[in-house]
């Protein structure tokens, strides 16, 4: 867990009359720290529900005290409730089978919910709201300027140097992001202090291209999910349109990739827009290998300056660029997807042993499953990650899907651990709920995952998807087949 900085801590008597000022306090601190007002009001509701349940169910009306903590972590705002009341069965809460914790509401307005057993110190429940930082399952997308809407180019004799970003660069970086994306990019790039937090905590590796007068004209970010992770995601990649024609996109990537290799990173992820060929070709030139096609991944609200706004969601190519040879692994793909899984591994030159689940290697499942849910309202995407299979996994996924659909998330992704034999057993059950094959993500902290996708009452025209390689086209045909769609 990333280190926390305590902003405020309230020790409160367990009576309901104190809830309005407590919750207003949480809301105002969230806004002060940079959380959007609508999201801050969601956290206010979360705090009210959590505190009410502590008063009613943990303290059982005994008028004991409990604590409300507000904290900052790198690019995260945290509201935590601590009490020394009646213990709860957290697995029942996660599965939705325990009363008194309004978990559906809490998860709807939080990106992550964590329960921590403090032993004799009681228990702690954390509600985490991300500052919309690009990361696994909600990333920004690579973009290369098309030949349309070309601006006036800067003189070709201006020398360009590449280096790591410095604290004094962050305002200039925000200016460059504006030149390319306007104010449509993830908000943390416009807050130098938030970018600095990510860099200082080893979560963001930032490379810039700079002119002699200090102007930043290109940027490449590489984002880790955890400081110790062996993979990173390619993000915040852009080139000032005035400095096209210098191969800055490829050159800055080369510098960034060489730098992060020193930290034991095996490879890099990127989700590449699939409404034009430019970004795909640029990433393929850097060695990127396709591992999935994410239908409708990009919100139509995402605006690129100088490019026509899309009227519907845009699909993306999920790709992996190897920096160092990763470990050999055993995987358990579902039988009906095994042929395509093998092709993805062979195309990417991954060393994988395809296994078959059996009573001996599957083992007995616990009664309760564990899964994390992350939602990004700005993009309309939500991500369910299975952490541990239990006998209730089908019910748990169905309940999460129902809540996310009710909350009008357009694209819902389900990540299943391929290292777990139970993925072979349960994948078809999830597909009967409406999920379909989207691809693989290799080398996440828990190993390779199989990604499934669910589209919530949205229309996608497959004929608008632009793909650059025969393998990408073959995979897209397979994804469409699993979805039950065809191209004209």
C-alpha positions in Angstrom: 0.0 0.0 0.0 1.3 3.5 -0.9 2.2 5.7 2.0 -0.5 8.1 3.4 -0.4 11.6 4.6 -3.1 12.4 7.2 -5.0 15.6 6.5 -7.5 15.4 9.3 -8.9 13.0 11.9 -12.2 13.4 13.8 -13.0 11.4 16.9 -16.7 11.4 17.1 -19.4 10.3 19.5 -21.5 7.5 18.0 -24.8 9.4 17.6 -26.7 10.1 14.4 -27.2 13.8 15.1 -23.5 14.4 14.3 -23.6 12.9 10.9 -24.5 16.0 8.8 -21.4 18.1 10.0 -19.1 15.1 9.7 -20.2 14.4 6.1 -20.1 18.0 5.1 -16.5 18.2 6.5 -15.5 15.2 4.3 -17.1 16.8 1.2 -15.4 20.2 1.7 -12.0 18.6 2.3 -12.4 16.5 -0.8 -13.2 19.6 -2.9 -10.2 21.5 -1.3 -7.9 18.6 -2.3 -9.0 18.7 -5.9 -11.8 16.1 -6.1 -14.6 17.3 -8.5 -17.7 18.6 -6.7 -20.0 15.8 -8.0 -17.5 13.1 -6.9 -17.0 14.9 -3.5 -20.8 14.7 -3.0 -20.6 11.0 -3.7 -17.9 10.6 -1.0 -20.2 12.6 1.3 -22.9 9.9 0.8 -20.3 7.2 1.3 -19.2 8.7 4.6 -22.8 9.0 5.8 -23.6 5.4 5.0 -20.4 4.1 6.6 -20.7 6.2 9.8 -24.4 5.3 10.1 -23.6 1.6 9.9 -20.8 1.9 12.5 -23.3 3.6 14.9 -26.1 1.2 14.3 -24.3 -2.1 13.8 -20.8 -1.9 15.2 -21.3 0.3 18.2 -25.0 -0.9 18.5 -26.2 2.4 20.0 -23.6 2.3 22.9 -22.5 5.9 22.2 -18.8 4.9 22.0 -16.4 7.0 20.0 -15.1 6.2 16.5 -12.7 8.0 14.1 -13.1 9.5 10.7 -9.8 9.9 8.9 -9.1 11.9 5.7 -5.8 11.1 4.0 -3.8 11.7 0.8 -1.9 9.1 -1.1 -0.1 9.5 -4.4 -2.9 10.7 -6.7 -5.6 9.3 -4.3 -8.0 10.8 -1.7 -8.9 8.5 1.1 -11.8 8.5 3.6 -11.3 5.9 6.4 -13.7 5.0 9.2 -12.1 3.2 12.3 -14.0 1.7 15.2 -13.6 -0.8 18.0 -17.1 -2.1 17.8 -18.6 -5.5 16.9 -16.3 -7.4 14.4 -17.8 -8.2 10.9 -17.3 -10.9 8.4 -15.7 -9.0 5.6 -16.1 -11.8 3.0 -19.9 -11.7 3.6 -19.9 -8.0 3.1 -17.9 -8.4 -0.2 -20.3 -11.0 -1.4 -23.3 -8.8 -0.5 -24.6 -11.4 2.0 -24.1 -9.3 5.1 -26.6 -6.7 6.1 -25.9 -3.3 7.5 -23.0 -2.1 5.3 -24.6 -0.7 2.1 -21.7 -2.0 0.1 -23.4 -1.5 -3.2 -23.8 2.3 -2.6 -20.3 2.6 -1.2 -18.7 1.0 -4.2 -20.7 3.0 -6.6 -19.1 6.2 -5.4 -15.6 4.9 -4.6 -12.8 3.6 -6.9 -11.6 1.1 -4.3 -12.9 -0.1 -0.9 -10.5 -1.8 1.5 -11.2 -3.5 4.9 -8.4 -3.7 7.4 -8.5 -5.8 10.6 -6.7 -3.9 13.3 -6.8 -6.7 15.8 -7.4 -5.4 19.3 -7.5 -1.9 17.7 -10.8 -2.8 16.0 -11.2 -2.4 12.3 -10.8 0.1 9.5 -12.7 0.6 6.2 -11.2 2.8 3.5 -12.9 4.4 0.6 -10.5 5.5 -2.1 -11.1 8.0 -4.8 -8.5 8.3 -7.6 -7.5 11.7 -9.0 -8.3 10.0 -12.4 -4.6 8.9 -12.8 -4.0 6.8 -15.9 -3.4 3.3 -14.8 -4.4 -0.3 -15.4 -8.0 -0.5 -16.6 -8.6 3.2 -17.1 -5.7 4.5 -19.0 -5.2 7.4 -21.3 -4.5 6.5 -24.9 -1.5 7.1 -27.2 -2.0 9.6 -29.9 0.0 10.6 -33.0 -1.1 13.6 -35.0 -2.7 12.7 -38.3 -1.9 14.4 -41.5 -5.2 16.3 -41.3 -5.5 19.7 -39.6 -1.7 20.2 -39.7 -0.5 23.4 -37.9 2.3 25.6 -38.9 5.6 23.7 -38.2 8.4 25.1 -36.1 11.8 25.6 -37.8 13.6 22.3 -38.3 16.9 23.5 -37.1 15.7 23.9 -33.4 17.8 21.3 -31.4 15.9 18.9 -29.2 17.2 17.1 -26.1 15.7 14.3 -24.1 15.8 13.9 -20.3 13.9 13.0 -17.2 11.3 15.6 -16.2 12.3 17.9 -13.3 10.1 19.7 -10.8 10.5 23.0 -12.7 9.2 21.4 -15.9 5.7 20.5 -14.7 4.1 23.8 -15.5 5.6 23.8 -19.0 4.4 20.2 -19.4 0.8 21.2 -18.6 1.1 23.9 -21.3 2.3 21.3 -23.8 -0.6 18.9 -22.8 -3.0 21.8 -23.5 -1.5 22.3 -27.0 -2.4 18.7 -27.9 -5.4 17.9 -25.8 -6.9 21.2 -24.6 -8.5 20.6 -21.2 -9.9 17.2 -22.1 -7.0 15.1 -20.7 -6.9 13.6 -17.2 -6.9 16.4 -14.8 -3.7 15.6 -12.8 -1.5 16.7 -15.7 -2.7 20.2 -15.1 -1.7 20.0 -11.4 2.1 20.0 -11.0 1.9 18.9 -7.4 -0.1 15.8 -8.3 2.4 14.8 -11.0 5.2 15.4 -8.6 3.5 13.0 -6.1 3.4 10.2 -8.7 7.0 10.7 -9.7 8.4 10.9 -6.2 6.6 7.7 -5.2 8.0 5.7 -8.1 4.6 5.4 -9.8 5.3 7.6 -12.8 8.5 7.7 -15.0 8.3 10.9 -17.1 10.6 11.8 -20.0 10.4 15.1 -21.9 11.8 16.5 -25.1 13.0 20.1 -24.6 14.1 23.0 -26.8 17.1 25.2 -25.8 14.8 27.8 -24.2 13.2 25.1 -22.0 10.0 24.6 -23.9 8.6 21.1 -23.6 7.6 19.8 -27.0 7.0 16.1 -26.3 6.4 13.9 -23.3 6.2 10.2 -22.6 5.0 8.8 -19.3 5.3 5.2 -18.0 2.9 4.4 -15.2 3.3 1.6 -12.6 0.4 0.2 -10.7 2.7 -0.4 -7.7 6.3 0.8 -7.1 7.5 -2.8 -7.1 5.6 -3.9 -10.3 7.6 -5.4 -13.2 5.3 -3.9 -15.8 4.3 -0.4 -16.6 1.7 1.3 -18.8 2.5 3.7 -21.6 0.6 6.9 -20.9 0.6 10.7 -21.4 2.4 10.3 -24.7 2.2 13.3 -27.0 4.1 15.5 -29.4 3.5 19.2 -29.9 1.9 19.4 -33.4 4.3 22.2 -34.4 7.2 19.7 -34.0 6.0 17.0 -36.2 8.3 15.4 -38.8 11.3 14.8 -36.5 10.4 11.3 -35.3 9.9 12.7 -31.8 7.3 10.1 -31.0 9.7 7.2 -31.6 12.8 9.0 -30.2 11.2 9.9 -26.9 9.8 6.4 -26.5 13.3 5.0 -27.0 14.7 7.2 -24.3 11.9 6.4 -21.9 12.0 2.7 -22.4 15.8 2.5 -21.9 15.5 4.5 -18.6 12.8 2.3 -17.1 14.6 -1.0 -18.0 17.1 -0.1 -15.2 14.3 -0.7 -12.7 13.6 -4.4 -13.6 10.6 -3.8 -15.8 9.7 -6.7 -18.2 7.4 -4.8 -20.5 5.0 -2.0 -21.2 1.3 -1.8 -21.9 -0.7 0.6 -24.0 -4.2 0.9 -25.3 -4.1 2.4 -28.8 -6.9 4.2 -30.5 -8.4 2.2 -33.4 -10.1 4.9 -35.4 -7.0 5.7 -37.4 -3.7 3.8 -38.2 -1.1 6.3 -37.0 -0.7 5.3 -33.3 -0.9 1.6 -34.1 1.9 1.9 -36.7 4.1 4.0 -34.4 3.8 1.5 -31.5 4.3 -1.5 -33.8 7.5 0.1 -35.0 8.6 0.1 -31.3 8.0 -3.7 -31.0 4.4 -3.6 -29.6 2.5 -6.9 -29.9 -1.3 -7.0 -29.8 -2.9 -9.0 -27.0 -6.5 -7.8 -27.2 -9.1 -5.6 -28.8 -11.3 -3.5 -26.4 -14.5 -2.7 -28.1 -15.8 0.9 -27.4 -13.1 1.5 -24.8 -12.8 5.3 -25.4 -15.5 7.7 -24.4 -16.8 10.0 -27.2 -16.1 12.9 -24.8 -12.4 12.4 -25.1 -11.3 15.4 -27.4 -8.1 15.7 -29.4 -7.4 19.2 -30.6 -7.5 19.4 -34.3 -9.3 16.1 -34.8 -13.0 15.7 -35.4 -14.9 14.7 -32.2 -16.3 11.1 -32.3 -20.1 10.7 -31.9 -19.8 7.2 -30.4 -17.3 5.3 -28.3 -14.0 4.3 -30.0 -12.4 0.9 -29.8 -8.8 0.3 -28.8 -6.0 -2.1 -29.5 -4.4 -3.5 -26.3 -0.6 -4.1 -26.9 2.5 -5.1 -25.0 6.1 -4.1 -25.7 8.7 -6.4 -24.2 11.8 -4.8 -22.6 13.2 -7.9 -21.0 12.4 -11.6 -21.1 9.7 -12.4 -18.6 9.4 -15.6 -16.6 8.0 -18.9 -18.0 4.5 -19.4 -16.6 1.7 -22.0 -16.5 -1.7 -20.8 -17.6 -5.2 -22.3 -17.6 -7.2 -20.7 -20.5 -10.8 -21.7 -21.0 -11.0 -24.6 -23.5 -13.2 -22.7 -26.0 -10.7 -19.8 -26.2 -7.5 -21.9 -26.1 -6.8 -21.6 -29.9 -6.9 -17.8 -29.8 -5.0 -17.7 -26.5 -2.2 -19.8 -28.1 -2.0 -17.5 -31.1 -1.7 -14.4 -28.9 1.1 -16.0 -26.9 2.9 -17.2 -30.1 2.6 -13.8 -31.7 4.1 -12.1 -28.7 6.7 -14.8 -28.2 5.7 -15.5 -24.6 6.9 -18.7 -22.8 3.7 -20.2 -21.6 2.7 -23.8 -20.7 -1.1 -24.4 -21.4 -2.5 -26.4 -18.5 -5.7 -28.3 -17.9 -7.6 -28.0 -14.7 -8.1 -31.1 -12.6 -9.3 -31.9 -9.1 -5.7 -32.3 -8.0 -4.6 -28.8 -9.1 -7.9 -27.0 -8.7 -8.3 -27.8 -5.0 -11.4 -27.0 -2.9 -12.7 -23.5 -3.2 -13.5 -21.3 -0.1 -17.1 -20.3 0.5 -16.5 -16.7 -0.4 -14.8 -15.0 -3.4 -12.8 -11.8 -3.4 -13.0 -9.3 -6.2 -12.0 -5.6 -6.6 -14.2 -3.2 -8.5 -12.8 0.0 -10.0 -15.0 2.5 -11.9 -14.2 5.7 -13.8 -17.3 7.7 -14.3 -15.6 10.2 -16.6 -14.9 7.5 -19.1 -17.9 5.3 -18.5 -15.6 2.3 -17.9 -15.6 -0.1 -14.9 -13.3 -3.0 -14.1 -13.9 -6.1 -12.0 -10.8 -8.0 -11.0 -11.2 -11.5 -9.5 -8.6 -12.0 -6.7 -9.8 -15.3 -5.3 -12.4 -17.7 -6.5 -15.0 -19.0 -4.1 -18.2 -21.0 -4.4 -20.2 -17.8 -4.7 -18.2 -16.3 -7.6 -21.0 -16.5 -10.1 -23.4 -14.7 -7.8 -20.8 -12.1 -6.9 -20.0 -11.2 -10.5 -23.7 -11.1 -11.4 -24.3 -8.7 -8.5 -21.4 -6.4 -9.4 -22.5 -6.4 -13.0 -26.1 -5.5 -12.1 -25.0 -2.5 -9.9 -22.6 -1.2 -12.6 -25.3 -1.5 -15.3 -27.8 0.3 -13.0 -25.2 3.1 -12.6 -24.9 3.3 -16.4 -21.3 2.3 -17.0 -21.0 1.7 -20.7 -18.1 -0.7 -20.8 -17.5 -3.3 -18.0 -14.4 -5.4 -18.0 -13.8 -8.6 -16.1 -10.2 -9.7 -15.4 -9.7 -13.4 -14.6 -6.4 -14.8 -13.3 -5.0 -17.3 -15.9 -2.7 -18.8 -13.2 -5.8 -20.1 -11.4 -7.4 -23.4 -12.7 -10.8 -22.1 -11.7 -10.7 -19.6 -14.7 -11.3 -22.7 -16.9 -14.2 -23.7 -14.8 -16.1 -20.4 -14.5 -15.4 -18.4 -17.7 -18.4 -19.8 -19.6 -20.7 -18.9 -16.7 -19.6 -15.2 -16.9 -20.1 -15.3 -20.7 -23.7 -16.5 -20.1 -24.2 -13.2 -18.3 -23.2 -11.3 -21.5 -19.4 -10.9 -21.1 -17.3 -11.8 -24.2 -13.6 -12.4 -25.0 -11.5 -9.2 -25.2 -7.9 -10.5 -24.9 -5.1 -11.1 -22.5 -3.0 -8.9 -20.3 0.4 -10.6 -19.5 2.6 -10.0 -16.5 0.3 -8.0 -14.1 1.2 -8.4 -10.4 -1.0 -11.4 -10.1 0.3 -12.9 -13.4 -1.4 -13.1 -16.8 -5.2 -12.3 -16.9 -7.9 -13.1 -19.3 -10.0 -10.0 -20.0 -13.7 -10.3 -20.8 -15.9 -7.4 -21.7 -19.6 -6.4 -21.3 -21.3 -3.6 -23.3 -24.2 -1.9 -21.4 -26.8 -0.9 -24.0 -24.4 1.0 -26.3 -24.0 0.8 -30.1 -20.7 0.2 -31.7 -20.1 0.2 -35.5 -17.5 -2.5 -36.2 -16.9 -1.1 -39.6 -15.3 2.1 -38.1 -12.6 0.1 -36.4 -9.2 0.6 -38.2 -6.6 -2.1 -37.8 -3.1 -2.2 -39.4 -2.0 -5.9 -39.3 -3.4 -9.2 -40.4 -3.1 -10.5 -36.8 -5.1 -7.6 -35.4 -7.8 -8.1 -38.0 -8.0 -11.8 -37.2 -8.3 -11.1 -33.5 -11.0 -8.5 -34.1 -13.0 -11.0 -36.1 -12.7 -13.4 -33.2 -13.8 -10.8 -30.7 -16.8 -10.0 -32.9 -17.7 -13.6 -33.1 -17.6 -14.0 -29.3 -19.7 -10.8 -29.0 -22.2 -12.2 -31.6 -21.5 -9.4 -34.2 -20.2 -9.3 -37.7 -18.8 -6.6 -40.0 -20.7 -5.6 -43.1 
